[in-house]
Amino acid sequence: MAVPKRRTSRSVSRQRRTHKKISLPNLSACPECSELRPSHQVCPKCGQYAGKQVVEVKE
């Protein structure tokens, strides 16, 4: 049974966890209404995608 010889220091454990973080989603401006939206998705405000009206938006 493996037992650690010494307690892992705070700096070592924090260095090991540096890659575990939440990344922000990439947002781009809609060319029609300039609202920020996720890339490659229909704009939730105007309902357009690739210059075409795809979804009817209820206001």
Phi, psi and omega in degrees: 000126184277129178234129180296139181292316179228158176292138178289130182290162180299318183294322180292315180292326178288324177295324180291330184266007186296333181275353181269089180210159180273131177263147179285145178290147178284117180250141177231156181280137176290132181291339182273309186246359179062022176276141177287134181213157175296147180296146177061034176224158179293140179291125181288342182273313184253345176077022181254151175215127180057039177078008180238146177283115185253320186233137173282129183257126176272135180247000000 
